[in-house]
Amino acid sequence: MSDGVQSVNFDSWDKEVLKSQQLVMVDFWATWCAPCRIVAPTVEELAKEYEGKAKFVKVNTDENSELATQYKIRGIPTLMFIRDGQVVDQIVGAVAKGQLKAKLDSLLG
């Protein structure tokens, strides 16, 4: 896990995500998911590039099925954007870094 991307679980979800003062990008993933492994380095790069502007966290769906169920995660990776405790957008599947940067920029704009 990179310094910029924090692993969260059901117990730390409220504090780290819902009560965050920043926009939070949540990467719902699993160890067996090949597209998740493809997108992980991009998420880590973005965490460094957007340090201080947005928060980046990962949720292992196998270990935190209650969160995956609560947020209706149907496919992984799901990259969910949360501001002030509310889901403001999401992207399902491995996408290019440029697409994620554009989404972040529009949400931070």
DSSP file (Angstrom, degrees, kcal/mol; ACC not computed):
  #  RESIDUE AA STRUCTURE BP1 BP2  ACC     N-H-->O    O-->H-N    N-H-->O    O-->H-N    TCO  KAPPA ALPHA  PHI   PSI    X-CA   Y-CA   Z-CA
    1    1 A M              0   0    0      0, 0.0     5,-0.1     0, 0.0     2,-0.0   0.000 360.0 360.0 360.0 133.2    0.0    0.0    0.0
    2    2 A S    >   -     0   0    0      1,-0.1     3,-0.6     4,-0.0     0, 0.0  -0.299 360.0-111.8 -76.5 163.8    1.4    3.4   -0.9
    3    3 A D  T 3  S+     0   0    0      1,-0.2    -1,-0.1     3,-0.1    41,-0.0   0.845 117.3  51.0 -61.8 -33.6    1.7    6.3    1.5
    4    4 A G  T 3  S+     0   0    0     40,-0.1    52,-0.6     1,-0.1     2,-0.5   0.657 101.5  66.1 -82.3 -16.2   -1.0    8.2   -0.3
    5    5 A V  E <   -a   56   0A   0     -3,-0.6     2,-0.4    50,-0.1    52,-0.2  -0.932  69.3-159.1-114.0 121.9   -3.6    5.4   -0.4
    6    6 A Q  E     -a   57   0A   0     50,-2.2    52,-2.4    -2,-0.5     2,-0.5  -0.796  14.3-131.8-101.8 137.4   -5.1    4.3    2.9
    7    7 A S  E     -a   58   0A   0     -2,-0.4     2,-0.3    50,-0.2    52,-0.2  -0.763  30.8-174.3 -85.4 127.5   -6.8    0.9    3.4
    8    8 A V        -     0   0    0     50,-2.7    52,-0.4    -2,-0.5     2,-0.2  -0.864   7.9-172.6-121.9 158.8  -10.1    1.3    5.2
    9    9 A N     >  -     0   0    0     -2,-0.3     4,-1.3    50,-0.1     3,-0.4  -0.707  48.6 -76.8-134.4-173.5  -12.6   -1.1    6.6
   10   10 A F  H  > S+     0   0    0      1,-0.2     4,-0.5    -2,-0.2     3,-0.3   0.879 127.7  51.4 -56.4 -40.6  -16.1   -1.1    8.0
   11   11 A D  H  4 S+     0   0    0      1,-0.2     4,-0.3     2,-0.1    -1,-0.2   0.835 117.9  35.7 -69.3 -33.6  -14.8    0.2   11.4
   12   12 A S  H  > S+     0   0    0     -3,-0.4     4,-2.8     1,-0.1     5,-0.4   0.483  92.1  95.7 -98.3  -3.0  -12.8    3.1   10.0
   13   13 A W  H  X>S+     0   0    0     -4,-1.3     4,-2.7    -3,-0.3     5,-1.3   0.919  84.0  46.1 -55.6 -53.4  -15.3    4.0    7.1
   14   14 A D  I  <>S+     0   0    0     -4,-0.5     5,-2.3     3,-0.2    -1,-0.2   0.939 118.8  40.7 -58.6 -50.0  -17.2    6.7    8.9
   15   15 A K  I  45S+     0   0    0     -4,-0.3    -1,-0.2     1,-0.2    -2,-0.2   0.930 124.1  35.6 -65.3 -47.2  -14.2    8.5   10.3
   16   16 A E  I  <5S+     0   0    0     -4,-2.8    -2,-0.2     3,-0.1    -1,-0.2   0.771 134.4  15.2 -83.5 -27.0  -11.9    8.2    7.2
   17   17 A V  I ><5S+     0   0    0     -4,-2.7     3,-1.2    -5,-0.4    68,-0.4   0.808 125.7  40.4-113.2 -62.0  -14.5    8.6    4.4
   18   18 A L  I 3 <S+     0   0    0     -5,-1.3    -3,-0.2     1,-0.3    -4,-0.2   0.828 122.9  40.0 -66.5 -32.3  -17.9    9.9    5.5
   19   19 A K  T 3 <S+     0   0    0     -5,-2.3    -1,-0.3    -6,-0.3    -4,-0.1   0.319  86.4 126.7 -99.1   8.4  -16.5   12.6    7.8
   20   20 A S    <   -     0   0    0     -3,-1.2    64,-0.5    -6,-0.2    65,-0.2  -0.376  56.4-145.6 -66.8 143.0  -13.5   13.6    5.6
   21   21 A Q  S    S+     0   0    0     62,-0.1     2,-0.2     2,-0.1    -1,-0.1   0.572  81.2  64.1 -81.5 -10.9  -13.2   17.3    4.9
   22   22 A Q  S    S-     0   0    0     -5,-0.1    62,-0.3     1,-0.1     2,-0.2  -0.669  99.9 -88.1-109.8 163.8  -11.9   16.4    1.4
   23   23 A L  E     -b   54   0A   0     30,-0.6    32,-3.0    -2,-0.2     2,-0.5  -0.528  48.7-149.0 -61.4 135.9  -13.3   14.7   -1.7
   24   24 A V  E     -bC  55  82A   0     58,-2.7    58,-2.9    30,-0.2     2,-0.6  -0.959  11.8-158.0-118.2 128.1  -12.6   11.0   -1.2
   25   25 A M  E     -bC  56  81A   0     30,-3.0    32,-2.5    -2,-0.5     2,-0.5  -0.926  15.5-161.1-101.1 119.4  -11.9    8.5   -4.0
   26   26 A V  E     -bC  57  80A   0     54,-3.6    54,-2.7    -2,-0.6     2,-0.8  -0.887   6.3-156.2-105.2 124.5  -12.7    5.0   -2.8
   27   27 A D  E     -bC  58  79A   0     30,-2.8    32,-2.7    -2,-0.5     2,-0.6  -0.870   6.3-161.3-100.4 103.7  -11.2    2.1   -4.7
   28   28 A F  E     +bC  59  78A   0     50,-2.9    50,-1.5    -2,-0.8     2,-0.3  -0.781  33.3 146.9 -83.4 122.7  -13.4   -1.0   -4.1
   29   29 A W  E     -b   60   0A   0     30,-2.4    32,-3.3    -2,-0.6    33,-0.4  -0.852  37.6-145.3-147.6 174.9  -11.2   -4.0   -5.1
   30   30 A A    >   -     0   0    0     -2,-0.3     3,-1.3    30,-0.2     6,-0.1  -0.979  28.7-118.8-147.9 154.4  -10.3   -7.6   -4.4
   31   31 A T  T 3  S+     0   0    0     -2,-0.3     6,-0.1     1,-0.3    -1,-0.1   0.816 113.1  51.9 -64.1 -31.5   -7.0   -9.5   -4.6
   32   32 A W  T 3  S+     0   0    0      4,-0.0     2,-0.7    -3,-0.0    -1,-0.3   0.519  85.5 103.6 -83.3  -5.0   -8.3  -12.0   -7.2
   33   33 A C    <>  -     0   0    0     -3,-1.3     4,-1.6     1,-0.2    -3,-0.2  -0.696  52.3-166.4 -88.4 108.8   -9.5   -9.1   -9.6
   34   34 A A  H  > S+     0   0    0     -2,-0.7     4,-1.7     1,-0.2     3,-0.2   0.918  89.6  51.5 -61.7 -46.0   -7.1   -8.6  -12.5
   35   35 A P  H  > S+     0   0    0      0, 0.0     4,-2.1     0, 0.0    -1,-0.2   0.847 106.6  56.8 -60.3 -30.6   -8.6   -5.2  -13.5
   36   36 A C  H  > S+     0   0    0      1,-0.2     4,-1.6     2,-0.2    -2,-0.2   0.905 106.1  49.0 -63.8 -41.0   -8.2   -4.1   -9.9
   37   37 A R  H  < S+     0   0    0     -4,-1.6    -1,-0.2    -3,-0.2    -3,-0.1   0.820 109.8  53.2 -68.1 -30.4   -4.5   -4.8  -10.1
   38   38 A I  H  < S+     0   0    0     -4,-1.7     4,-0.4     1,-0.2    -2,-0.2   0.907 113.6  40.7 -69.8 -41.8   -4.3   -2.9  -13.4
   39   39 A V  H  X S+     0   0    0     -4,-2.1     4,-2.2     1,-0.2     3,-0.4   0.709  95.4  82.6 -82.0 -20.5   -5.9    0.3  -11.9
   40   40 A A  H  X S+     0   0    0     -4,-1.6     4,-2.1     1,-0.2    -1,-0.2   0.887  89.5  49.4 -55.3 -46.9   -4.1    0.1   -8.5
   41   41 A P  H  > S+     0   0    0      0, 0.0     4,-2.2     0, 0.0    -1,-0.2   0.875 110.6  52.3 -62.9 -33.6   -0.8    1.8   -9.7
   42   42 A T  H  > S+     0   0    0     -4,-0.4     4,-2.6    -3,-0.4    -2,-0.2   0.915 108.0  50.5 -65.3 -43.4   -2.9    4.6  -11.3
   43   43 A V  H  X S+     0   0    0     -4,-2.2     4,-2.1     1,-0.2    -1,-0.2   0.901 110.8  49.6 -61.0 -40.7   -4.7    5.2   -8.1
   44   44 A E  H  X S+     0   0    0     -4,-2.1     4,-1.4     2,-0.2    -2,-0.2   0.894 110.6  49.6 -66.6 -39.7   -1.4    5.4   -6.2
   45   45 A E  H  X S+     0   0    0     -4,-2.2     4,-2.3     1,-0.2     3,-0.2   0.927 111.6  48.8 -63.2 -44.3    0.0    7.9   -8.8
   46   46 A L  H  X S+     0   0    0     -4,-2.6     4,-2.7     1,-0.2    -2,-0.2   0.868 104.8  59.0 -64.4 -36.4   -3.1   10.1   -8.5
   47   47 A A  H  < S+     0   0    0     -4,-2.1    -1,-0.2     1,-0.2    -2,-0.2   0.886 110.1  43.4 -59.9 -38.3   -2.9   10.0   -4.7
   48   48 A K  H >< S+     0   0    0     -4,-1.4     3,-1.0    -3,-0.2    -2,-0.2   0.914 115.1  48.5 -71.8 -43.3    0.5   11.6   -4.9
   49   49 A E  H 3< S+     0   0    0     -4,-2.3    -2,-0.2     1,-0.2    -1,-0.2   0.835 118.5  39.2 -66.9 -33.3   -0.5   14.1   -7.6
   50   50 A Y  T >X S+     0   0    0     -4,-2.7     3,-2.6    -5,-0.2     4,-2.1   0.136  80.0 148.3-105.1  19.1   -3.6   15.2   -5.7
   51   51 A E  T <4 S+     0   0    0     -3,-1.0     4,-0.1     1,-0.3    -3,-0.1  -0.317  74.7  15.5 -56.8 130.8   -2.1   15.1   -2.2
   52   52 A G  T 34 S+     0   0    0      2,-0.5    -1,-0.3     1,-0.1     3,-0.1   0.213 122.8  65.6  88.7 -16.0   -3.8   17.8   -0.1
   53   53 A K  T <4 S+     0   0    0     -3,-2.6   -30,-0.6     1,-0.4     2,-0.3   0.746 111.1   7.4-105.7 -35.0   -6.6   18.2   -2.6
   54   54 A A  E  <  - b   0  23A   0     -4,-2.1    -2,-0.5    -7,-0.2     2,-0.4  -0.959  67.1-125.5-146.4 160.0   -8.3   14.8   -2.3
   55   55 A K  E     - b   0  24A   0    -32,-3.0   -30,-3.0    -2,-0.3     2,-0.5  -0.873  19.0-155.4-110.7 143.1   -8.1   11.6   -0.2
   56   56 A F  E     +ab   5  25A   0    -52,-0.6   -50,-2.2    -2,-0.4     2,-0.3  -0.977  17.9 168.9-124.2 125.6   -7.6    8.2   -1.7
   57   57 A V  E     -ab   6  26A   0    -32,-2.5   -30,-2.8    -2,-0.5     2,-0.4  -0.931  21.3-143.6-133.7 157.8   -8.7    5.0    0.1
   58   58 A K  E     -ab   7  27A   0    -52,-2.4   -50,-2.7    -2,-0.3     2,-0.5  -0.951   7.0-164.7-121.3 141.5   -9.0    1.3   -0.8
   59   59 A V  E     - b   0  28A   0    -32,-2.7   -30,-2.4    -2,-0.4     2,-0.7  -0.977  16.4-142.0-126.7 117.5  -11.7   -1.2    0.4
   60   60 A N  E  >  - b   0  29A   0     -2,-0.5     4,-1.3   -52,-0.4     3,-0.3  -0.691  11.8-157.1 -76.8 114.0  -11.1   -4.9    0.0
   61   61 A T  T  4 S+     0   0    0    -32,-3.3     7,-0.2    -2,-0.7    -1,-0.2   0.780  88.9  56.9 -68.6 -26.8  -14.6   -6.1   -0.9
   62   62 A D  T  4 S+     0   0    0    -33,-0.4     3,-0.4     1,-0.2    -1,-0.2   0.878 114.9  37.3 -69.3 -36.5  -13.9   -9.7    0.2
   63   63 A E  T  4 S+     0   0    0     -3,-0.3    -2,-0.2     1,-0.2    -1,-0.2   0.619 126.0  38.8 -89.0 -14.3  -12.9   -8.5    3.7
   64   64 A N    >X  +     0   0    0     -4,-1.3     4,-1.8     1,-0.1     3,-0.8  -0.402  63.8 150.7-134.1  55.7  -15.6   -5.8    3.8
   65   65 A S  H 3> S+     0   0    0     -3,-0.4     4,-2.6     1,-0.3     5,-0.2   0.793  70.3  63.6 -62.2 -28.5  -18.7   -7.3    2.2
   66   66 A E  H 3> S+     0   0    0      2,-0.2     4,-2.4     1,-0.2    -1,-0.3   0.884 105.5  44.9 -65.1 -36.6  -21.0   -5.2    4.3
   67   67 A L  H <> S+     0   0    0     -3,-0.8     4,-2.3     2,-0.2    -2,-0.2   0.908 112.4  51.5 -70.2 -41.7  -19.6   -2.0    2.8
   68   68 A A  H  <>S+     0   0    0     -4,-1.8     5,-3.0     1,-0.2    -2,-0.2   0.899 114.2  44.2 -61.0 -40.1  -19.8   -3.5   -0.7
   69   69 A T  H ><5S+     0   0    0     -4,-2.6     3,-1.5     3,-0.2    -2,-0.2   0.927 111.4  52.8 -69.3 -45.7  -23.4   -4.5   -0.1
   70   70 A Q  H 3<5S+     0   0    0     -4,-2.4    -2,-0.2     1,-0.3    -1,-0.2   0.863 115.6  40.5 -58.5 -38.2  -24.3   -1.1    1.5
   71   71 A Y  T 3<5S-     0   0    0     -4,-2.3    -1,-0.3    -5,-0.1    -2,-0.2   0.234 111.5-120.4 -98.9  13.2  -22.9    0.8   -1.5
   72   72 A K  T < 5 -     0   0    0     -3,-1.5     2,-0.7     1,-0.2    -3,-0.2   0.878  38.8-174.8  52.6  47.4  -24.4   -1.7   -4.1
   73   73 A I      < +     0   0    0     -5,-3.0    -1,-0.2     1,-0.2     3,-0.1  -0.652  14.2 165.6 -75.6 114.6  -21.0   -2.6   -5.5
   74   74 A R        +     0   0    0     -2,-0.7     2,-0.3     1,-0.3    -1,-0.2   0.658  63.2  21.6-104.2 -23.5  -21.8   -5.0   -8.5
   75   75 A G  S    S-     0   0    0     18,-0.0    -1,-0.3   -47,-0.0    18,-0.1  -0.992  84.2 -99.4-145.3 149.8  -18.5   -5.0  -10.3
   76   76 A I  S    S+     0   0    0     -2,-0.3    18,-0.2     1,-0.1   -40,-0.2  -0.950  92.2  41.9-127.9 150.4  -14.9   -4.2   -9.3
   77   77 A P  S    S+     0   0    0      0, 0.0    16,-3.7     0, 0.0     2,-0.5   0.447  72.4 173.1 -71.7 142.9  -12.9   -2.2   -9.5
   78   78 A T  E     -CD  28  92A   0    -50,-1.5   -50,-2.9    14,-0.2     2,-0.7  -0.992  16.8-159.3-115.3 124.1  -15.5    0.5   -8.6
   79   79 A L  E     -CD  27  91A   0     12,-3.5    12,-2.4    -2,-0.5     2,-0.4  -0.907  14.9-170.5-105.3 110.1  -14.0    3.9   -8.0
   80   80 A M  E     -CD  26  90A   0    -54,-2.7   -54,-3.6    -2,-0.7     2,-0.5  -0.826  13.5-149.0-107.9 139.0  -16.5    5.9   -5.9
   81   81 A F  E     -CD  25  89A   0      8,-3.1     7,-3.1    -2,-0.4     8,-1.3  -0.932  17.8-174.8-110.7 123.1  -16.2    9.6   -5.2
   82   82 A I  E     +CD  24  87A   0    -58,-2.9   -58,-2.7    -2,-0.5     2,-0.4  -0.967   7.7 177.2-125.1 129.1  -17.6   10.8   -1.9
   83   83 A R  E >  S- D   0  86A   0      3,-2.6     3,-2.1    -2,-0.4   -60,-0.1  -0.999  73.3  -6.8-131.3 132.8  -17.9   14.4   -0.7
   84   84 A D  T 3  S-     0   0    0    -64,-0.5    -1,-0.1    -2,-0.4   -66,-0.1   0.854 130.5 -55.0  52.7  38.9  -19.5   15.4    2.7
   85   85 A G  T 3  S+     0   0    0    -68,-0.4     2,-0.4     1,-0.2    -1,-0.3   0.472 117.3 108.5  79.2   1.8  -20.6   11.8    3.3
   86   86 A Q  E <  S-D   83   0A   0     -3,-2.1    -3,-2.6   -68,-0.1     2,-0.5  -0.902  73.5-118.6-116.9 141.3  -22.5   11.6    0.0
   87   87 A V  E     +D   82   0A   0     -2,-0.4    -5,-0.3    -5,-0.2     3,-0.1  -0.648  33.1 174.5 -72.5 122.1  -21.6    9.6   -3.2
   88   88 A V  E     -     0   0A   0     -7,-3.1     2,-0.3    -2,-0.5    -6,-0.2   0.628  61.2 -19.0-105.2 -18.5  -21.2   12.2   -5.9
   89   89 A D  E     -D   81   0A   0     -8,-1.3    -8,-3.1     2,-0.0    -1,-0.4  -0.969  55.7-160.7-172.7 166.9  -20.0    9.9   -8.7
   90   90 A Q  E     -D   80   0A   0     -2,-0.3     2,-0.4   -10,-0.2   -10,-0.2  -0.983   8.0-153.5-158.6 155.9  -18.5    6.6   -9.6
   91   91 A I  E     -D   79   0A   0    -12,-2.4   -12,-3.5    -2,-0.3     2,-0.5  -0.999  13.3-153.6-130.0 131.5  -16.7    4.7  -12.3
   92   92 A V  E     +D   78   0A   0     -2,-0.4   -14,-0.2   -14,-0.2   -16,-0.1  -0.918  57.7  18.9-109.6 131.1  -16.9    0.9  -12.7
   93   93 A G  S    S-     0   0    0    -16,-3.7     2,-0.5    -2,-0.5   -14,-0.1  -0.200 100.6 -50.3 102.8 165.8  -14.0   -0.9  -14.4
   94   94 A A        +     0   0    0    -18,-0.2     2,-0.3    -2,-0.1   -58,-0.1  -0.641  64.7 178.5 -76.6 123.5  -10.4   -0.2  -15.1
   95   95 A V        -     0   0    0     -2,-0.5    -2,-0.1    -4,-0.1    -4,-0.0  -0.836  32.3 -86.9-126.1 163.6  -10.1    3.1  -16.8
   96   96 A A    >>  -     0   0    0     -2,-0.3     4,-1.7     1,-0.1     3,-0.5  -0.290  34.6-117.7 -69.0 152.2   -7.3    5.3  -18.1
   97   97 A K  H 3> S+     0   0    0      1,-0.2     4,-2.8     2,-0.2     5,-0.2   0.881 114.1  58.7 -56.8 -40.5   -5.5    7.7  -15.9
   98   98 A G  H 3> S+     0   0    0      1,-0.2     4,-2.3     2,-0.2    -1,-0.2   0.869 103.9  51.0 -59.1 -38.0   -6.7   10.6  -18.0
   99   99 A Q  H <> S+     0   0    0     -3,-0.5     4,-1.9     2,-0.2    -1,-0.2   0.898 111.8  46.8 -67.4 -40.6  -10.3    9.7  -17.4
  100  100 A L  H  X S+     0   0    0     -4,-1.7     4,-2.7     2,-0.2    -2,-0.2   0.894 111.7  51.0 -68.1 -40.0   -9.8    9.6  -13.7
  101  101 A K  H  X S+     0   0    0     -4,-2.8     4,-3.0     2,-0.2     5,-0.2   0.915 109.8  50.5 -62.3 -42.6   -7.9   12.9  -13.7
  102  102 A A  H  X S+     0   0    0     -4,-2.3     4,-2.2    -5,-0.2    -1,-0.2   0.902 111.8  47.8 -62.6 -40.9  -10.7   14.5  -15.7
  103  103 A K  H  X S+     0   0    0     -4,-1.9     4,-2.2     2,-0.2    -2,-0.2   0.936 113.7  46.7 -65.2 -47.2  -13.3   13.2  -13.2
  104  104 A L  H  X S+     0   0    0     -4,-2.7     4,-2.3     1,-0.2     5,-0.2   0.930 112.5  50.1 -60.2 -46.6  -11.2   14.4  -10.2
  105  105 A D  H  X S+     0   0    0     -4,-3.0     4,-1.9     1,-0.2    -1,-0.2   0.890 111.2  48.5 -61.1 -40.3  -10.7   17.8  -11.8
  106  106 A S  H  < S+     0   0    0     -4,-2.2    -1,-0.2    -5,-0.2    -2,-0.2   0.882 114.4  45.5 -68.9 -36.7  -14.4   18.3  -12.5
  107  107 A L  H  < S+     0   0    0     -4,-2.2    -2,-0.2     1,-0.2    -1,-0.2   0.795 118.6  42.1 -75.9 -28.2  -15.3   17.2   -8.9
  108  108 A L  H  <        0   0    0     -4,-2.3    -2,-0.2    -5,-0.2    -1,-0.2   0.723 360.0 360.0 -86.3 -23.6  -12.7   19.5   -7.4
  109  109 A G     <        0   0    0     -4,-1.9    -1,-0.2    -5,-0.2    -2,-0.1   0.466 360.0 360.0 -48.2 360.0  -13.3   22.4   -9.8
